[in-house]
């Protein structure tokens, strides 16, 4: 494919830097816009920038949005829809697909309307009503905040007590601490099984044949201990339209076509021997999932994005094995503490003990006079990936690469991918969801 012009837009925080860098390295012209003032140095030295993305719309062959948020409001789906109606090629959502993430009750309604099995769930805008429900229907529940505050990932709580008493205690605490910001919350009945996300890429009319299956690791510490983070790492593989896909995203294909959605859409599920239970949508790129997906796409990433945006069926080649990504972070991640960040992390150098940058992806990083440095204020400078014929081999490659990186005070989870090796893969195979081609 001849070189194209790509405009990447972060209408809130800078999330899509690595994808823009990848497309730039492939020889395409790239401009990157970041709305958040505190994030604007992210990507400096890696990716050409623009100060006003709206003036570059007509320059671009492809426009790519990274998230659903414009500051504290949902809105990139409306921008993307309006641009498409004006004849532009856009990777991005619609107002209704944005709502799948912002309004969890609406997301469940859409699943049920299209014949997808769902776990028992209830939406509340009053804490006392939620507490009454748990007391009248004792069971373990998952608390999922609604609206803008859902981005504070540590507020998601997974209950453990069979009588729901811990959920009641947490709701009381949230009422005192977050009642002024949390416009509502969803209570989902806790389901035990294997947590797996089904991710498809949609070109405005249909899904491409390659489906991505990934396993998120959201807790801060190994063993799924500690506070919730956006994500500490991901393991994954690619496959075809198996039962997991057909019983979830596959049933929404017609609706997404009517919407004209373009890009990545992901539904996270709990799977067990009795069924598939979707939990929540990500109608956008996932982070750091997209960095790992781009690492495992062995054909041109720019051509892939251009084909999606123009409604074509991409001829995409993917790694036929297993992949993992590990987020390498610095204090005070996942918390906000400017003093701690200034003392430990701001402008810190990212030092490599080898010349190779294979499998190294940028998040909150910049390059100054050839030196990689930490940028922004979140303490998430890089993601390190690995891939192999087995999950064990993918893990080995990723962690070998981390061993060659020096950043004072850096930390990361050392167990990404272990759940698959320790039994998740065998369980999914035994339940018949994946088929024999995915056995290790």
TORKOL-4160 file (C-alpha; in steps of 0.2 Angstrom, whole numbers, padded with zeros to 4 digits, m for minus):
440
<pt num="1" X="0000" Y="0000" Z="0000"/>
<pt num="2" X="0006" Y="0017" Z="m0004"/>
<pt num="3" X="0009" Y="0029" Z="0010"/>
<pt num="4" X="m0007" Y="0036" Z="0018"/>
<pt num="5" X="m0010" Y="0051" Z="0030"/>
<pt num="6" X="m0016" Y="0046" Z="0047"/>
<pt num="7" X="m0023" Y="0058" Z="0060"/>
<pt num="8" X="m0024" Y="0050" Z="0078"/>
<pt num="9" X="m0035" Y="0059" Z="0090"/>
<pt num="10" X="m0034" Y="0058" Z="0109"/>
<pt num="11" X="m0049" Y="0068" Z="0114"/>
<pt num="12" X="m0045" Y="0066" Z="0132"/>
<pt num="13" X="m0030" Y="0057" Z="0139"/>
<pt num="14" X="m0016" Y="0051" Z="0128"/>
<pt num="15" X="m0019" Y="0032" Z="0125"/>
<pt num="16" X="m0015" Y="0028" Z="0107"/>
<pt num="17" X="0003" Y="0034" Z="0106"/>
<pt num="18" X="0011" Y="0017" Z="0102"/>
<pt num="19" X="m0001" Y="0013" Z="0088"/>
<pt num="20" X="0003" Y="0030" Z="0080"/>
<pt num="21" X="0021" Y="0027" Z="0082"/>
<pt num="22" X="0019" Y="0010" Z="0074"/>
<pt num="23" X="0010" Y="0017" Z="0059"/>
<pt num="24" X="0023" Y="0031" Z="0058"/>
<pt num="25" X="0037" Y="0018" Z="0057"/>
<pt num="26" X="0029" Y="0009" Z="0043"/>
<pt num="27" X="0032" Y="0025" Z="0032"/>
<pt num="28" X="0015" Y="0033" Z="0033"/>
<pt num="29" X="0012" Y="0052" Z="0037"/>
<pt num="30" X="0006" Y="0054" Z="0055"/>
<pt num="31" X="m0001" Y="0068" Z="0065"/>
<pt num="32" X="m0006" Y="0065" Z="0083"/>
<pt num="33" X="m0017" Y="0076" Z="0094"/>
<pt num="34" X="m0019" Y="0075" Z="0113"/>
<pt num="35" X="m0032" Y="0085" Z="0122"/>
<pt num="36" X="m0026" Y="0083" Z="0140"/>
<pt num="37" X="m0014" Y="0097" Z="0144"/>
<pt num="38" X="m0005" Y="0085" Z="0156"/>
<pt num="39" X="m0002" Y="0072" Z="0143"/>
<pt num="40" X="0004" Y="0083" Z="0128"/>
<pt num="41" X="0022" Y="0079" Z="0130"/>
<pt num="42" X="0018" Y="0060" Z="0128"/>
<pt num="43" X="0025" Y="0054" Z="0112"/>
<pt num="44" X="0036" Y="0068" Z="0109"/>
<pt num="45" X="0051" Y="0063" Z="0099"/>
<pt num="46" X="0042" Y="0047" Z="0093"/>
<pt num="47" X="0027" Y="0054" Z="0083"/>
<pt num="48" X="0023" Y="0070" Z="0074"/>
<pt num="49" X="0010" Y="0081" Z="0083"/>
<pt num="50" X="m0004" Y="0093" Z="0079"/>
<pt num="51" X="m0011" Y="0107" Z="0090"/>
<pt num="52" X="m0028" Y="0107" Z="0082"/>
<pt num="53" X="m0034" Y="0091" Z="0075"/>
<pt num="54" X="m0050" Y="0099" Z="0067"/>
<pt num="55" X="m0039" Y="0108" Z="0055"/>
<pt num="56" X="m0031" Y="0092" Z="0049"/>
<pt num="57" X="m0047" Y="0083" Z="0045"/>
<pt num="58" X="m0046" Y="0086" Z="0026"/>
<pt num="59" X="m0027" Y="0082" Z="0026"/>
<pt num="60" X="m0030" Y="0065" Z="0033"/>
<pt num="61" X="m0034" Y="0049" Z="0023"/>
<pt num="62" X="m0039" Y="0040" Z="0039"/>
<pt num="63" X="m0044" Y="0047" Z="0056"/>
<pt num="64" X="m0042" Y="0036" Z="0072"/>
<pt num="65" X="m0050" Y="0040" Z="0089"/>
<pt num="66" X="m0043" Y="0031" Z="0104"/>
<pt num="67" X="m0057" Y="0031" Z="0117"/>
<pt num="68" X="m0076" Y="0036" Z="0120"/>
<pt num="69" X="m0072" Y="0051" Z="0131"/>
<pt num="70" X="m0070" Y="0069" Z="0128"/>
<pt num="71" X="m0064" Y="0075" Z="0145"/>
<pt num="72" X="m0077" Y="0069" Z="0158"/>
<pt num="73" X="m0091" Y="0067" Z="0144"/>
<pt num="74" X="m0094" Y="0053" Z="0132"/>
<pt num="75" X="m0093" Y="0060" Z="0114"/>
<pt num="76" X="m0081" Y="0053" Z="0102"/>
<pt num="77" X="m0094" Y="0042" Z="0094"/>
<pt num="78" X="m0104" Y="0057" Z="0089"/>
<pt num="79" X="m0088" Y="0065" Z="0082"/>
<pt num="80" X="m0084" Y="0049" Z="0072"/>
<pt num="81" X="m0102" Y="0047" Z="0065"/>
<pt num="82" X="m0102" Y="0065" Z="0059"/>
<pt num="83" X="m0086" Y="0064" Z="0051"/>
<pt num="84" X="m0091" Y="0048" Z="0042"/>
<pt num="85" X="m0107" Y="0056" Z="0036"/>
<pt num="86" X="m0096" Y="0070" Z="0029"/>
<pt num="87" X="m0087" Y="0057" Z="0018"/>
<pt num="88" X="m0071" Y="0054" Z="0029"/>
<pt num="89" X="m0064" Y="0037" Z="0033"/>
<pt num="90" X="m0064" Y="0035" Z="0052"/>
<pt num="91" X="m0060" Y="0022" Z="0065"/>
<pt num="92" X="m0071" Y="0025" Z="0079"/>
<pt num="93" X="m0088" Y="0022" Z="0087"/>
<pt num="94" X="m0106" Y="0030" Z="0087"/>
<pt num="95" X="m0116" Y="0037" Z="0101"/>
<pt num="96" X="m0125" Y="0020" Z="0104"/>
<pt num="97" X="m0109" Y="0010" Z="0104"/>
<pt num="98" X="m0101" Y="0023" Z="0116"/>
<pt num="99" X="m0116" Y="0020" Z="0127"/>
<pt num="100" X="m0112" Y="0001" Z="0128"/>
<pt num="101" X="m0097" Y="0006" Z="0139"/>
<pt num="102" X="m0104" Y="0021" Z="0148"/>
<pt num="103" X="m0121" Y="0013" Z="0153"/>
<pt num="104" X="m0119" Y="m0005" Z="0158"/>
<pt num="105" X="m0138" Y="m0007" Z="0160"/>
<pt num="106" X="m0140" Y="m0002" Z="0142"/>
<pt num="107" X="m0126" Y="m0014" Z="0137"/>
<pt num="108" X="m0136" Y="m0029" Z="0145"/>
<pt num="109" X="m0152" Y="m0024" Z="0137"/>
<pt num="110" X="m0143" Y="m0024" Z="0120"/>
<pt num="111" X="m0136" Y="m0041" Z="0123"/>
<pt num="112" X="m0153" Y="m0048" Z="0129"/>
<pt num="113" X="m0162" Y="m0040" Z="0114"/>
<pt num="114" X="m0150" Y="m0050" Z="0102"/>
<pt num="115" X="m0152" Y="m0066" Z="0111"/>
<pt num="116" X="m0136" Y="m0066" Z="0121"/>
<pt num="117" X="m0136" Y="m0075" Z="0138"/>
<pt num="118" X="m0133" Y="m0063" Z="0152"/>
<pt num="119" X="m0129" Y="m0065" Z="0170"/>
<pt num="120" X="m0142" Y="m0058" Z="0183"/>
<pt num="121" X="m0139" Y="m0039" Z="0185"/>
<pt num="122" X="m0148" Y="m0024" Z="0192"/>
<pt num="123" X="m0144" Y="m0005" Z="0190"/>
<pt num="124" X="m0146" Y="0007" Z="0205"/>
<pt num="125" X="m0145" Y="0026" Z="0207"/>
<pt num="126" X="m0148" Y="0025" Z="0225"/>
<pt num="127" X="m0135" Y="0016" Z="0237"/>
<pt num="128" X="m0148" Y="0012" Z="0250"/>
<pt num="129" X="m0159" Y="0003" Z="0237"/>
<pt num="130" X="m0144" Y="m0007" Z="0232"/>
<pt num="131" X="m0140" Y="m0012" Z="0250"/>
<pt num="132" X="m0158" Y="m0018" Z="0252"/>
<pt num="133" X="m0157" Y="m0028" Z="0236"/>
<pt num="134" X="m0142" Y="m0038" Z="0243"/>
<pt num="135" X="m0150" Y="m0040" Z="0260"/>
<pt num="136" X="m0166" Y="m0047" Z="0252"/>
<pt num="137" X="m0156" Y="m0058" Z="0240"/>
<pt num="138" X="m0140" Y="m0063" Z="0249"/>
<pt num="139" X="m0126" Y="m0069" Z="0237"/>
<pt num="140" X="m0109" Y="m0063" Z="0231"/>
<pt num="141" X="m0111" Y="m0048" Z="0219"/>
<pt num="142" X="m0099" Y="m0038" Z="0208"/>
<pt num="143" X="m0101" Y="m0019" Z="0210"/>
<pt num="144" X="m0098" Y="m0009" Z="0194"/>
<pt num="145" X="m0099" Y="0010" Z="0195"/>
<pt num="146" X="m0108" Y="0019" Z="0181"/>
<pt num="147" X="m0104" Y="0035" Z="0171"/>
<pt num="148" X="m0087" Y="0044" Z="0172"/>
<pt num="149" X="m0082" Y="0038" Z="0189"/>
<pt num="150" X="m0081" Y="0020" Z="0181"/>
<pt num="151" X="m0064" Y="0026" Z="0175"/>
<pt num="152" X="m0058" Y="0025" Z="0193"/>
<pt num="153" X="m0054" Y="0007" Z="0191"/>
<pt num="154" X="m0051" Y="0003" Z="0209"/>
<pt num="155" X="m0070" Y="0006" Z="0213"/>
<pt num="156" X="m0074" Y="m0010" Z="0204"/>
<pt num="157" X="m0077" Y="m0023" Z="0218"/>
<pt num="158" X="m0079" Y="m0042" Z="0217"/>
<pt num="159" X="m0088" Y="m0049" Z="0232"/>
<pt num="160" X="m0083" Y="m0065" Z="0241"/>
<pt num="161" X="m0096" Y="m0068" Z="0255"/>
<pt num="162" X="m0110" Y="m0079" Z="0251"/>
<pt num="163" X="m0122" Y="m0068" Z="0261"/>
<pt num="164" X="m0116" Y="m0052" Z="0252"/>
<pt num="165" X="m0111" Y="m0044" Z="0268"/>
<pt num="166" X="m0095" Y="m0038" Z="0261"/>
<pt num="167" X="m0104" Y="m0030" Z="0246"/>
<pt num="168" X="m0115" Y="m0021" Z="0259"/>
<pt num="169" X="m0100" Y="m0014" Z="0268"/>
<pt num="170" X="m0092" Y="m0008" Z="0252"/>
<pt num="171" X="m0108" Y="0001" Z="0246"/>
<pt num="172" X="m0109" Y="0010" Z="0263"/>
<pt num="173" X="m0092" Y="0016" Z="0261"/>
<pt num="174" X="m0094" Y="0021" Z="0243"/>
<pt num="175" X="m0110" Y="0031" Z="0248"/>
<pt num="176" X="m0099" Y="0041" Z="0260"/>
<pt num="177" X="m0084" Y="0044" Z="0249"/>
<pt num="178" X="m0091" Y="0044" Z="0231"/>
<pt num="179" X="m0109" Y="0048" Z="0233"/>
<pt num="180" X="m0107" Y="0065" Z="0226"/>
<pt num="181" X="m0099" Y="0058" Z="0210"/>
<pt num="182" X="m0106" Y="0041" Z="0207"/>
<pt num="183" X="m0122" Y="0043" Z="0197"/>
<pt num="184" X="m0126" Y="0025" Z="0199"/>
<pt num="185" X="m0119" Y="0007" Z="0199"/>
<pt num="186" X="m0123" Y="m0010" Z="0193"/>
<pt num="187" X="m0124" Y="m0026" Z="0204"/>
<pt num="188" X="m0120" Y="m0042" Z="0194"/>
<pt num="189" X="m0122" Y="m0059" Z="0202"/>
<pt num="190" X="m0105" Y="m0066" Z="0203"/>
<pt num="191" X="m0102" Y="m0081" Z="0192"/>
<pt num="192" X="m0087" Y="m0092" Z="0194"/>
<pt num="193" X="m0077" Y="m0099" Z="0179"/>
<pt num="194" X="m0064" Y="m0093" Z="0167"/>
<pt num="195" X="m0063" Y="m0074" Z="0162"/>
<pt num="196" X="m0060" Y="m0072" Z="0144"/>
<pt num="197" X="m0063" Y="m0057" Z="0132"/>
<pt num="198" X="m0069" Y="m0059" Z="0114"/>
<pt num="199" X="m0062" Y="m0045" Z="0103"/>
<pt num="200" X="m0067" Y="m0043" Z="0085"/>
<pt num="201" X="m0063" Y="m0030" Z="0072"/>
<pt num="202" X="m0077" Y="m0022" Z="0063"/>
<pt num="203" X="m0076" Y="m0013" Z="0046"/>
<pt num="204" X="m0093" Y="m0004" Z="0046"/>
<pt num="205" X="m0102" Y="m0019" Z="0038"/>
<pt num="206" X="m0095" Y="m0035" Z="0046"/>
<pt num="207" X="m0082" Y="m0043" Z="0057"/>
<pt num="208" X="m0066" Y="m0048" Z="0049"/>
<pt num="209" X="m0062" Y="m0067" Z="0050"/>
<pt num="210" X="m0048" Y="m0066" Z="0063"/>
<pt num="211" X="m0055" Y="m0065" Z="0081"/>
<pt num="212" X="m0044" Y="m0061" Z="0096"/>
<pt num="213" X="m0046" Y="m0069" Z="0113"/>
<pt num="214" X="m0038" Y="m0061" Z="0128"/>
<pt num="215" X="m0036" Y="m0063" Z="0146"/>
<pt num="216" X="m0035" Y="m0047" Z="0157"/>
<pt num="217" X="m0025" Y="m0045" Z="0173"/>
<pt num="218" X="m0032" Y="m0030" Z="0182"/>
<pt num="219" X="m0026" Y="m0032" Z="0200"/>
<pt num="220" X="m0009" Y="m0023" Z="0204"/>
<pt num="221" X="0000" Y="m0038" Z="0212"/>
<pt num="222" X="0003" Y="m0056" Z="0206"/>
<pt num="223" X="m0010" Y="m0068" Z="0211"/>
<pt num="224" X="m0024" Y="m0056" Z="0208"/>
<pt num="225" X="m0020" Y="m0047" Z="0224"/>
<pt num="226" X="m0022" Y="m0028" Z="0228"/>
<pt num="227" X="m0031" Y="m0013" Z="0220"/>
<pt num="228" X="m0039" Y="m0013" Z="0203"/>
<pt num="229" X="m0029" Y="m0005" Z="0189"/>
<pt num="230" X="m0034" Y="m0002" Z="0172"/>
<pt num="231" X="m0023" Y="m0016" Z="0167"/>
<pt num="232" X="m0007" Y="m0024" Z="0172"/>
<pt num="233" X="m0005" Y="m0036" Z="0158"/>
<pt num="234" X="m0014" Y="m0046" Z="0145"/>
<pt num="235" X="m0012" Y="m0064" Z="0137"/>
<pt num="236" X="m0020" Y="m0068" Z="0121"/>
<pt num="237" X="m0021" Y="m0078" Z="0105"/>
<pt num="238" X="m0030" Y="m0077" Z="0088"/>
<pt num="239" X="m0043" Y="m0089" Z="0081"/>
<pt num="240" X="m0058" Y="m0090" Z="0070"/>
<pt num="241" X="m0077" Y="m0088" Z="0073"/>
<pt num="242" X="m0078" Y="m0101" Z="0086"/>
<pt num="243" X="m0093" Y="m0104" Z="0098"/>
<pt num="244" X="m0087" Y="m0090" Z="0110"/>
<pt num="245" X="m0088" Y="m0078" Z="0096"/>
<pt num="246" X="m0104" Y="m0084" Z="0088"/>
<pt num="247" X="m0113" Y="m0083" Z="0105"/>
<pt num="248" X="m0107" Y="m0066" Z="0109"/>
<pt num="249" X="m0101" Y="m0053" Z="0097"/>
<pt num="250" X="m0107" Y="m0063" Z="0082"/>
<pt num="251" X="m0125" Y="m0060" Z="0087"/>
<pt num="252" X="m0122" Y="m0041" Z="0087"/>
<pt num="253" X="m0115" Y="m0041" Z="0069"/>
<pt num="254" X="m0131" Y="m0034" Z="0061"/>
<pt num="255" X="m0134" Y="m0021" Z="0074"/>
<pt num="256" X="m0116" Y="m0015" Z="0073"/>
<pt num="257" X="m0118" Y="m0014" Z="0054"/>
<pt num="258" X="m0134" Y="m0003" Z="0056"/>
<pt num="259" X="m0123" Y="0008" Z="0067"/>
<pt num="260" X="m0109" Y="0009" Z="0055"/>
<pt num="261" X="m0096" Y="0005" Z="0069"/>
<pt num="262" X="m0078" Y="0004" Z="0064"/>
<pt num="263" X="m0064" Y="m0003" Z="0074"/>
<pt num="264" X="m0061" Y="m0015" Z="0089"/>
<pt num="265" X="m0075" Y="m0020" Z="0100"/>
<pt num="266" X="m0072" Y="m0032" Z="0115"/>
<pt num="267" X="m0084" Y="m0041" Z="0126"/>
<pt num="268" X="m0077" Y="m0048" Z="0143"/>
<pt num="269" X="m0086" Y="m0064" Z="0148"/>
<pt num="270" X="m0086" Y="m0077" Z="0162"/>
<pt num="271" X="m0087" Y="m0095" Z="0154"/>
<pt num="272" X="m0090" Y="m0111" Z="0163"/>
<pt num="273" X="m0097" Y="m0128" Z="0159"/>
<pt num="274" X="m0115" Y="m0121" Z="0159"/>
<pt num="275" X="m0113" Y="m0107" Z="0148"/>
<pt num="276" X="m0106" Y="m0090" Z="0142"/>
<pt num="277" X="m0110" Y="m0075" Z="0152"/>
<pt num="278" X="m0105" Y="m0058" Z="0145"/>
<pt num="279" X="m0100" Y="m0045" Z="0158"/>
<pt num="280" X="m0095" Y="m0028" Z="0150"/>
<pt num="281" X="m0091" Y="m0020" Z="0133"/>
<pt num="282" X="m0075" Y="m0011" Z="0127"/>
<pt num="283" X="m0081" Y="m0003" Z="0111"/>
<pt num="284" X="m0064" Y="0005" Z="0107"/>
<pt num="285" X="m0046" Y="m0001" Z="0108"/>
<pt num="286" X="m0041" Y="m0009" Z="0124"/>
<pt num="287" X="m0025" Y="m0003" Z="0133"/>
<pt num="288" X="m0012" Y="m0011" Z="0133"/>
<pt num="289" X="m0021" Y="m0024" Z="0122"/>
<pt num="290" X="m0019" Y="m0014" Z="0106"/>
<pt num="291" X="0000" Y="m0014" Z="0108"/>
<pt num="292" X="0000" Y="m0033" Z="0110"/>
<pt num="293" X="m0012" Y="m0035" Z="0095"/>
<pt num="294" X="m0001" Y="m0024" Z="0084"/>
<pt num="295" X="0014" Y="m0034" Z="0089"/>
<pt num="296" X="0005" Y="m0050" Z="0084"/>
<pt num="297" X="m0001" Y="m0043" Z="0067"/>
<pt num="298" X="0013" Y="m0048" Z="0056"/>
<pt num="299" X="0006" Y="m0038" Z="0041"/>
<pt num="300" X="0005" Y="m0019" Z="0039"/>
<pt num="301" X="m0004" Y="m0011" Z="0054"/>
<pt num="302" X="m0007" Y="0005" Z="0044"/>
<pt num="303" X="m0015" Y="m0005" Z="0029"/>
<pt num="304" X="m0026" Y="m0014" Z="0042"/>
<pt num="305" X="m0033" Y="0002" Z="0049"/>
<pt num="306" X="m0035" Y="0010" Z="0032"/>
<pt num="307" X="m0045" Y="m0006" Z="0026"/>
<pt num="308" X="m0056" Y="m0005" Z="0041"/>
<pt num="309" X="m0060" Y="0013" Z="0039"/>
<pt num="310" X="m0064" Y="0011" Z="0021"/>
<pt num="311" X="m0075" Y="m0003" Z="0023"/>
<pt num="312" X="m0064" Y="m0016" Z="0015"/>
<pt num="313" X="m0060" Y="m0034" Z="0021"/>
<pt num="314" X="m0042" Y="m0033" Z="0027"/>
<pt num="315" X="m0030" Y="m0047" Z="0022"/>
<pt num="316" X="m0022" Y="m0047" Z="0039"/>
<pt num="317" X="m0009" Y="m0060" Z="0044"/>
<pt num="318" X="m0007" Y="m0063" Z="0063"/>
<pt num="319" X="0005" Y="m0073" Z="0074"/>
<pt num="320" X="m0001" Y="m0091" Z="0075"/>
<pt num="321" X="0003" Y="m0094" Z="0093"/>
<pt num="322" X="0002" Y="m0085" Z="0110"/>
<pt num="323" X="0006" Y="m0068" Z="0115"/>
<pt num="324" X="0008" Y="m0058" Z="0132"/>
<pt num="325" X="0010" Y="m0040" Z="0136"/>
<pt num="326" X="0017" Y="m0034" Z="0153"/>
<pt num="327" X="0014" Y="m0016" Z="0159"/>
<pt num="328" X="0029" Y="m0009" Z="0167"/>
<pt num="329" X="0025" Y="0005" Z="0179"/>
<pt num="330" X="0032" Y="0017" Z="0192"/>
<pt num="331" X="0026" Y="0026" Z="0208"/>
<pt num="332" X="0012" Y="0030" Z="0212"/>
<pt num="333" X="0003" Y="0020" Z="0199"/>
<pt num="334" X="m0012" Y="0016" Z="0200"/>
<pt num="335" X="m0015" Y="0031" Z="0212"/>
<pt num="336" X="m0014" Y="0049" Z="0210"/>
<pt num="337" X="0000" Y="0057" Z="0221"/>
<pt num="338" X="0009" Y="0072" Z="0212"/>
<pt num="339" X="0022" Y="0073" Z="0226"/>
<pt num="340" X="0027" Y="0054" Z="0225"/>
<pt num="341" X="0027" Y="0055" Z="0206"/>
<pt num="342" X="0038" Y="0071" Z="0206"/>
<pt num="343" X="0050" Y="0062" Z="0218"/>
<pt num="344" X="0051" Y="0045" Z="0210"/>
<pt num="345" X="0046" Y="0045" Z="0192"/>
<pt num="346" X="0044" Y="0062" Z="0183"/>
<pt num="347" X="0056" Y="0063" Z="0168"/>
<pt num="348" X="0065" Y="0046" Z="0174"/>
<pt num="349" X="0076" Y="0038" Z="0161"/>
<pt num="350" X="0071" Y="0022" Z="0153"/>
<pt num="351" X="0088" Y="0013" Z="0150"/>
<pt num="352" X="0090" Y="m0002" Z="0139"/>
<pt num="353" X="0105" Y="m0014" Z="0141"/>
<pt num="354" X="0104" Y="m0020" Z="0123"/>
<pt num="355" X="0102" Y="m0012" Z="0107"/>
<pt num="356" X="0086" Y="m0021" Z="0103"/>
<pt num="357" X="0069" Y="m0013" Z="0105"/>
<pt num="358" X="0059" Y="m0028" Z="0099"/>
<pt num="359" X="0043" Y="m0030" Z="0109"/>
<pt num="360" X="0045" Y="m0013" Z="0118"/>
<pt num="361" X="0030" Y="m0002" Z="0116"/>
<pt num="362" X="0027" Y="0016" Z="0123"/>
<pt num="363" X="0013" Y="0022" Z="0133"/>
<pt num="364" X="0018" Y="0037" Z="0144"/>
<pt num="365" X="0035" Y="0040" Z="0136"/>
<pt num="366" X="0044" Y="0053" Z="0126"/>
<pt num="367" X="0061" Y="0054" Z="0118"/>
<pt num="368" X="0073" Y="0068" Z="0122"/>
<pt num="369" X="0090" Y="0069" Z="0112"/>
<pt num="370" X="0088" Y="0050" Z="0109"/>
<pt num="371" X="0085" Y="0046" Z="0127"/>
<pt num="372" X="0068" Y="0038" Z="0132"/>
<pt num="373" X="0060" Y="0046" Z="0146"/>
<pt num="374" X="0044" Y="0045" Z="0157"/>
<pt num="375" X="0031" Y="0058" Z="0152"/>
<pt num="376" X="0014" Y="0063" Z="0158"/>
<pt num="377" X="0009" Y="0060" Z="0176"/>
<pt num="378" X="0002" Y="0042" Z="0177"/>
<pt num="379" X="0018" Y="0032" Z="0179"/>
<pt num="380" X="0015" Y="0020" Z="0164"/>
<pt num="381" X="0029" Y="0022" Z="0153"/>
<pt num="382" X="0031" Y="0006" Z="0143"/>
<pt num="383" X="0023" Y="m0011" Z="0139"/>
<pt num="384" X="0034" Y="m0026" Z="0135"/>
<pt num="385" X="0027" Y="m0040" Z="0124"/>
<pt num="386" X="0032" Y="m0058" Z="0120"/>
<pt num="387" X="0025" Y="m0071" Z="0108"/>
<pt num="388" X="0029" Y="m0090" Z="0105"/>
<pt num="389" X="0021" Y="m0106" Z="0100"/>
<pt num="390" X="0016" Y="m0109" Z="0118"/>
<pt num="391" X="0010" Y="m0097" Z="0132"/>
<pt num="392" X="0026" Y="m0103" Z="0141"/>
<pt num="393" X="0037" Y="m0097" Z="0127"/>
<pt num="394" X="0028" Y="m0081" Z="0125"/>
<pt num="395" X="0030" Y="m0078" Z="0144"/>
<pt num="396" X="0049" Y="m0082" Z="0143"/>
<pt num="397" X="0052" Y="m0070" Z="0129"/>
<pt num="398" X="0043" Y="m0055" Z="0137"/>
<pt num="399" X="0051" Y="m0057" Z="0154"/>
<pt num="400" X="0068" Y="m0059" Z="0146"/>
<pt num="401" X="0065" Y="m0043" Z="0138"/>
<pt num="402" X="0060" Y="m0034" Z="0154"/>
<pt num="403" X="0077" Y="m0041" Z="0162"/>
<pt num="404" X="0086" Y="m0030" Z="0150"/>
<pt num="405" X="0077" Y="m0014" Z="0155"/>
<pt num="406" X="0083" Y="m0002" Z="0170"/>
<pt num="407" X="0071" Y="0010" Z="0178"/>
<pt num="408" X="0073" Y="0014" Z="0196"/>
<pt num="409" X="0058" Y="0010" Z="0206"/>
<pt num="410" X="0049" Y="0000" Z="0192"/>
<pt num="411" X="0037" Y="m0014" Z="0196"/>
<pt num="412" X="0026" Y="m0026" Z="0186"/>
<pt num="413" X="0017" Y="m0042" Z="0188"/>
<pt num="414" X="0027" Y="m0058" Z="0185"/>
<pt num="415" X="0013" Y="m0069" Z="0182"/>
<pt num="416" X="0005" Y="m0064" Z="0166"/>
<pt num="417" X="m0001" Y="m0079" Z="0156"/>
<pt num="418" X="0001" Y="m0091" Z="0171"/>
<pt num="419" X="m0018" Y="m0093" Z="0172"/>
<pt num="420" X="m0019" Y="m0101" Z="0155"/>
<pt num="421" X="m0004" Y="m0113" Z="0159"/>
<pt num="422" X="m0011" Y="m0117" Z="0176"/>
<pt num="423" X="m0028" Y="m0123" Z="0169"/>
<pt num="424" X="m0039" Y="m0110" Z="0161"/>
<pt num="425" X="m0034" Y="m0116" Z="0144"/>
<pt num="426" X="m0038" Y="m0134" Z="0148"/>
<pt num="427" X="m0055" Y="m0129" Z="0155"/>
<pt num="428" X="m0060" Y="m0120" Z="0140"/>
<pt num="429" X="m0055" Y="m0134" Z="0129"/>
<pt num="430" X="m0064" Y="m0147" Z="0140"/>
<pt num="431" X="m0080" Y="m0136" Z="0139"/>
<pt num="432" X="m0079" Y="m0136" Z="0120"/>
<pt num="433" X="m0077" Y="m0118" Z="0117"/>
<pt num="434" X="m0061" Y="m0117" Z="0108"/>
<pt num="435" X="m0058" Y="m0133" Z="0098"/>
<pt num="436" X="m0043" Y="m0144" Z="0097"/>
<pt num="437" X="m0032" Y="m0132" Z="0087"/>
<pt num="438" X="m0028" Y="m0122" Z="0103"/>
<pt num="439" X="m0021" Y="m0135" Z="0114"/>
<pt num="440" X="m0004" Y="m0132" Z="0120"/>
